[in-house]
Amino acid sequence: MEWDSNSDLSGDEDDTVSTSSLLLNDDDDVGVGPLPFPVLQTAPCGFVVTDALEPDHPIIYVNAVFEMLTGYRAEEVLGRNCRFLQCRGPFAKRRHPLVDSTVVSEIRRCLDDGVEFQGELLNFRKDGSPLMNRLRLTPIYGDDDEITHVIGIQFFTEANIDLGPLVSSTIKDSVKSSARFHSVLSSLHPLPVGDRNVTRGVCGIFQLNDEVLALKILARLTPRDIASVGSVCRRLYELTKNEDLWRMVCQNAWGSETTRVLETVPGARRLGWGGLARELTTLEAAAWRKLTVGGAVEPSRCNFSACAVGNRVVLFGGEGVNMQPMNDTFVLDLNSSNPEWEHVQVSSPPPGRWGHTLSCVNGSRLVVFGGCGRQGLLNDVFVLDLDAKPPTWREISGLAPPLPRSWHSSCTLDGTKLIVSGGCADSGVLLSDTFLLDLSMEKPVWREIPVAWTPPSRLGHTLSVYGGRKILMFGGLAKSGPLRFRSSDVFTMDLSEEEPCWRCVTGSGMPGAGNPGGVAPPPRLDHVAVSLPGGRILIFGGSVAGLHSASQLYILDPTDEKPTWRILNVPGRPPRFAWGHSTCVVGGTRAIVLGGQTGEEWMLSELHELSLASSVI
């Protein structure tokens, strides 16, 4: 319930009734019987939960009705005290003089005494228009009789008060807000409150048995929604404690491949699927830590490429002394009690190279593409099965290959397809093409993805997969007319479409372009992009003009209607530097930064780990 606002338990009649029960009636296993307070009214119901164990009662959950009627998005209010609704507009610093101070004092007294509050209070939407809030605050006690949360049920109605226009607001905004209020209002149908069986009529879903309810309904919800549903009544609370249900929910939401990888996370069994889903959704347990490992990667090098196979970090190639291209393979097993770099003896290694990409496909298989070798740029493809005996590199002679290149970006799709984008060709020409190679075919053929428009040519950018078959491009050194600039562009493409096309998501940090939503990362190249379960993308590190901010994390959810950048503050010991080609994601929950202390990545006995779940700490 406290994860975020993406689940809505009070958006219609059925859910409004269920939410109102909220574990307050010990006999209400199926939501039958009189409601503990009259929820079914014609007014829409906002739902807020605050953490009573933290100072100033910060909000930890609001529902979609709250967002819709107040105009505030969840990310704008989570962590704040509810009193901001007493201020007219988001920039007001003081409570509006028309807000009844006597009612405010009574609310404070009830919270201090741990008793329920009921009353009416003047509130304001984000655009400054007034609302009358018929408010009910109910304290929730833990097992030790200490108040752990306070639940607020808010019945908003229009306040007939002429306050005049708000500075910098527009009539259009006010009309739009009012129209949205009445739209929600009209969608809610009044029910006879005096009917003691009203809940039985509305919540017929509870007539289903537990197996049908879990497998056919709950398993189809998102992890966020399951967290909210578990607070509706005792029966759903017990159902949502089931680990098998949580695994199905995670698999349906994140995909079977991501779920399979997460099963290998050390300590995941102890944390449980519910705990893992919570931590990967809220990122509340994210932390940096520094690791020291044994062994050595010799000769020393830079501009290598690293990726993860399960919980193993694999390093291939790189640029040695005097720009010597390397072609050796090293493995670091993080499952070991004392991890050490091991030089793996492989047969038929590819020609030495640097500025290439190394990706994992289909379990233990690795694929190398492109880079700069002794004779110049490359466009060859080699595959290695790390678990084969003995491991052997095998060249894939794909027909119609793309131009030779280095400092391109690549990712894998469905565990079988390699996608390559952009990079630098001969004479320093930047590329803007996107190619796909299906490695599951007996005779793979390169296919350029035809699009009507391509993002500006670039190198040093990242490609991330989200939502199954969608890819997201971020940043890089991009061409703008005769000049080249670090960029903070975000583009997406849905490869499941019949005619895929690039779409601009946020805007750009390049000259002449629009401003991105939220606090965007400074323009950069050779950075790190981490795909999180559920579709969010985490960005950090790279080459940033005049700045060294490798540890500053930025997060974007491209599935939002209006994607907005957010800064994620993470405790621990971050690296001073983090480069995309020397960072990989292990087990879906750890970003391993190789080196990162001096600006040169060949200090490979020092690692920094960004853990996204406490199970790996």
ChimeraX attribute file (.defattr): number of C-alpha atoms within 10 A of each C-alpha:
attribute: neighborCount
match mode: 1-to-1
recipient: residues
	/A:1	23
	/A:2	18
	/A:3	21
	/A:4	22
	/A:5	25
	/A:6	17
	/A:7	22
	/A:8	23
	/A:9	28
	/A:10	22
	/A:11	20
	/A:12	16
	/A:13	21
	/A:14	18
	/A:15	16
	/A:16	25
	/A:17	23
	/A:18	24
	/A:19	22
	/A:20	25
	/A:21	24
	/A:22	20
	/A:23	21
	/A:24	15
	/A:25	15
	/A:26	9
	/A:27	12
	/A:28	17
	/A:29	17
	/A:30	19
	/A:31	29
	/A:32	20
	/A:33	15
	/A:34	18
	/A:35	22
	/A:36	11
	/A:37	10
	/A:38	11
	/A:39	21
	/A:40	22
	/A:41	16
	/A:42	15
	/A:43	22
	/A:44	28
	/A:45	31
	/A:46	26
	/A:47	25
	/A:48	21
	/A:49	25
	/A:50	25
	/A:51	21
	/A:52	21
	/A:53	13
	/A:54	12
	/A:55	8
	/A:56	13
	/A:57	19
	/A:58	19
	/A:59	24
	/A:60	22
	/A:61	25
	/A:62	29
	/A:63	24
	/A:64	23
	/A:65	22
	/A:66	25
	/A:67	19
	/A:68	16
	/A:69	26
	/A:70	24
	/A:71	17
	/A:72	18
	/A:73	16
	/A:74	19
	/A:75	15
	/A:76	10
	/A:77	18
	/A:78	20
	/A:79	17
	/A:80	15
	/A:81	16
	/A:82	17
	/A:83	11
	/A:84	20
	/A:85	24
	/A:86	24
	/A:87	21
	/A:88	23
	/A:89	20
	/A:90	15
	/A:91	10
	/A:92	12
	/A:93	11
	/A:94	11
	/A:95	16
	/A:96	17
	/A:97	10
	/A:98	12
	/A:99	15
	/A:100	14
	/A:101	13
	/A:102	10
	/A:103	16
	/A:104	15
	/A:105	11
	/A:106	14
	/A:107	20
	/A:108	13
	/A:109	13
	/A:110	16
	/A:111	19
	/A:112	9
	/A:113	10
	/A:114	17
	/A:115	13
	/A:116	15
	/A:117	18
	/A:118	16
	/A:119	13
	/A:120	16
	/A:121	20
	/A:122	21
	/A:123	26
	/A:124	24
	/A:125	24
	/A:126	24
	/A:127	23
	/A:128	26
	/A:129	26
	/A:130	23
	/A:131	22
	/A:132	18
	/A:133	22
	/A:134	18
	/A:135	19
	/A:136	17
	/A:137	20
	/A:138	20
	/A:139	22
	/A:140	21
	/A:141	14
	/A:142	10
	/A:143	7
	/A:144	7
	/A:145	8
	/A:146	13
	/A:147	16
	/A:148	17
	/A:149	21
	/A:150	21
	/A:151	21
	/A:152	21
	/A:153	22
	/A:154	22
	/A:155	21
	/A:156	24
	/A:157	19
	/A:158	15
	/A:159	14
	/A:160	10
	/A:161	11
	/A:162	8
	/A:163	11
	/A:164	8
	/A:165	13
	/A:166	14
	/A:167	9
	/A:168	6
	/A:169	14
	/A:170	12
	/A:171	11
	/A:172	9
	/A:173	14
	/A:174	18
	/A:175	12
	/A:176	12
	/A:177	21
	/A:178	15
	/A:179	13
	/A:180	16
	/A:181	21
	/A:182	15
	/A:183	12
	/A:184	17
	/A:185	17
	/A:186	13
	/A:187	14
	/A:188	18
	/A:189	13
	/A:190	12
	/A:191	13
	/A:192	10
	/A:193	16
	/A:194	10
	/A:195	11
	/A:196	13
	/A:197	15
	/A:198	19
	/A:199	23
	/A:200	18
	/A:201	12
	/A:202	18
	/A:203	18
	/A:204	13
	/A:205	14
	/A:206	16
	/A:207	10
	/A:208	10
	/A:209	9
	/A:210	13
	/A:211	11
	/A:212	11
	/A:213	16
	/A:214	21
	/A:215	14
	/A:216	11
	/A:217	11
	/A:218	22
	/A:219	23
	/A:220	18
	/A:221	18
	/A:222	20
	/A:223	29
	/A:224	21
	/A:225	20
	/A:226	24
	/A:227	22
	/A:228	24
	/A:229	24
	/A:230	20
	/A:231	21
	/A:232	25
	/A:233	23
	/A:234	21
	/A:235	17
	/A:236	22
	/A:237	19
	/A:238	12
	/A:239	19
	/A:240	22
	/A:241	15
	/A:242	14
	/A:243	15
	/A:244	16
	/A:245	20
	/A:246	25
	/A:247	20
	/A:248	22
	/A:249	26
	/A:250	25
	/A:251	19
	/A:252	16
	/A:253	20
	/A:254	20
	/A:255	16
	/A:256	13
	/A:257	14
	/A:258	17
	/A:259	20
	/A:260	14
	/A:261	17
	/A:262	20
	/A:263	16
	/A:264	16
	/A:265	21
	/A:266	16
	/A:267	15
	/A:268	17
	/A:269	15
	/A:270	10
	/A:271	16
	/A:272	18
	/A:273	25
	/A:274	21
	/A:275	18
	/A:276	25
	/A:277	23
	/A:278	19
	/A:279	20
	/A:280	20
	/A:281	19
	/A:282	15
	/A:283	20
	/A:284	16
	/A:285	16
	/A:286	21
	/A:287	20
	/A:288	21
	/A:289	15
	/A:290	15
	/A:291	14
	/A:292	12
	/A:293	15
	/A:294	14
	/A:295	13
	/A:296	16
	/A:297	20
	/A:298	13
	/A:299	11
	/A:300	15
	/A:301	22
	/A:302	20
	/A:303	24
	/A:304	25
	/A:305	23
	/A:306	28
	/A:307	23
	/A:308	25
	/A:309	24
	/A:310	21
	/A:311	20
	/A:312	19
	/A:313	21
	/A:314	24
	/A:315	25
	/A:316	23
	/A:317	29
	/A:318	26
	/A:319	22
	/A:320	19
	/A:321	11
	/A:322	6
	/A:323	14
	/A:324	15
	/A:325	23
	/A:326	24
	/A:327	18
	/A:328	21
	/A:329	17
	/A:330	19
	/A:331	22
	/A:332	20
	/A:333	18
	/A:334	17
	/A:335	13
	/A:336	10
	/A:337	7
	/A:338	10
	/A:339	17
	/A:340	19
	/A:341	21
	/A:342	16
	/A:343	16
	/A:344	14
	/A:345	13
	/A:346	16
	/A:347	12
	/A:348	13
	/A:349	19
	/A:350	19
	/A:351	17
	/A:352	19
	/A:353	31
	/A:354	29
	/A:355	28
	/A:356	29
	/A:357	24
	/A:358	26
	/A:359	21
	/A:360	24
	/A:361	22
	/A:362	17
	/A:363	15
	/A:364	15
	/A:365	17
	/A:366	20
	/A:367	21
	/A:368	24
	/A:369	24
	/A:370	26
	/A:371	29
	/A:372	23
	/A:373	22
	/A:374	14
	/A:375	9
	/A:376	13
	/A:377	21
	/A:378	22
	/A:379	17
	/A:380	20
	/A:381	19
	/A:382	20
	/A:383	22
	/A:384	22
	/A:385	19
	/A:386	19
	/A:387	12
	/A:388	11
	/A:389	8
	/A:390	12
	/A:391	16
	/A:392	18
	/A:393	20
	/A:394	16
	/A:395	16
	/A:396	16
	/A:397	14
	/A:398	19
	/A:399	12
	/A:400	11
	/A:401	17
	/A:402	20
	/A:403	18
	/A:404	18
	/A:405	28
	/A:406	29
	/A:407	26
	/A:408	28
	/A:409	28
	/A:410	24
	/A:411	21
	/A:412	23
	/A:413	21
	/A:414	13
	/A:415	16
	/A:416	16
	/A:417	18
	/A:418	23
	/A:419	20
	/A:420	22
	/A:421	25
	/A:422	28
	/A:423	31
	/A:424	23
	/A:425	21
	/A:426	12
	/A:427	6
	/A:428	10
	/A:429	13
	/A:430	23
	/A:431	21
	/A:432	18
	/A:433	20
	/A:434	18
	/A:435	17
	/A:436	22
	/A:437	22
	/A:438	20
	/A:439	20
	/A:440	11
	/A:441	11
	/A:442	8
	/A:443	11
	/A:444	17
	/A:445	17
	/A:446	18
	/A:447	17
	/A:448	17
	/A:449	14
	/A:450	13
	/A:451	13
	/A:452	8
	/A:453	10
	/A:454	14
	/A:455	18
	/A:456	16
	/A:457	20
	/A:458	29
	/A:459	27
	/A:460	26
	/A:461	30
	/A:462	27
	/A:463	24
	/A:464	23
	/A:465	23
	/A:466	23
	/A:467	17
	/A:468	16
	/A:469	14
	/A:470	18
	/A:471	21
	/A:472	22
	/A:473	24
	/A:474	24
	/A:475	29
	/A:476	30
	/A:477	23
	/A:478	28
	/A:479	21
	/A:480	15
	/A:481	7
	/A:482	5
	/A:483	7
	/A:484	15
	/A:485	19
	/A:486	23
	/A:487	25
	/A:488	26
	/A:489	26
	/A:490	22
	/A:491	22
	/A:492	21
	/A:493	18
	/A:494	19
	/A:495	16
	/A:496	10
	/A:497	10
	/A:498	7
	/A:499	11
	/A:500	16
	/A:501	17
	/A:502	19
	/A:503	16
	/A:504	14
	/A:505	20
	/A:506	22
	/A:507	16
	/A:508	22
	/A:509	22
	/A:510	18
	/A:511	9
	/A:512	8
	/A:513	10
	/A:514	11
	/A:515	14
	/A:516	19
	/A:517	16
	/A:518	13
	/A:519	13
	/A:520	21
	/A:521	24
	/A:522	17
	/A:523	21
	/A:524	26
	/A:525	26
	/A:526	25
	/A:527	25
	/A:528	26
	/A:529	26
	/A:530	22
	/A:531	20
	/A:532	22
	/A:533	22
	/A:534	21
	/A:535	20
	/A:536	20
	/A:537	21
	/A:538	20
	/A:539	25
	/A:540	24
	/A:541	28
	/A:542	26
	/A:543	24
	/A:544	18
	/A:545	12
	/A:546	6
	/A:547	10
	/A:548	15
	/A:549	19
	/A:550	21
	/A:551	22
	/A:552	15
	/A:553	17
	/A:554	20
	/A:555	23
	/A:556	21
	/A:557	18
	/A:558	22
	/A:559	13
	/A:560	10
	/A:561	8
	/A:562	11
	/A:563	17
	/A:564	18
	/A:565	21
	/A:566	18
	/A:567	16
	/A:568	16
	/A:569	13
	/A:570	19
	/A:571	13
	/A:572	13
	/A:573	14
	/A:574	22
	/A:575	25
	/A:576	16
	/A:577	24
	/A:578	30
	/A:579	24
	/A:580	25
	/A:581	28
	/A:582	24
	/A:583	28
	/A:584	27
	/A:585	25
	/A:586	23
	/A:587	22
	/A:588	26
	/A:589	26
	/A:590	23
	/A:591	21
	/A:592	24
	/A:593	30
	/A:594	29
	/A:595	23
	/A:596	24
	/A:597	19
	/A:598	11
	/A:599	14
	/A:600	16
	/A:601	24
	/A:602	23
	/A:603	18
	/A:604	23
	/A:605	16
	/A:606	18
	/A:607	20
	/A:608	25
	/A:609	25
	/A:610	24
	/A:611	23
	/A:612	25
	/A:613	27
	/A:614	19
	/A:615	19
	/A:616	14
	/A:617	16
